[in-house]
């Protein structure tokens, strides 16, 4: 747990920068990183230690950012469809 906290403190801005490059918004990226770290803490027992913890955390952050981008794209498409149908 201390290693996760250290990563959060020391690399937070790096995680946000990469997440922002995926989701397109810095504020959304901050939320993605915070949510990803909450997930890391909840699931740290699942980490198999067959690689570095930081690599696993990066994967969680990147996957969370991609999920956010996909969700946003679906919502934008649904909105555009609703607008087109309603005139």
Secondary structure, 3 states (H helix, E strand, C coil): CHHHHHHHHHHHHHHHHHHHHHHCCHHHHHHHHHHHHHHHHHCHHHCCCCCCHHHHHHHHHHHHHHHHHHHHHHHHHHHHHHHHHHC
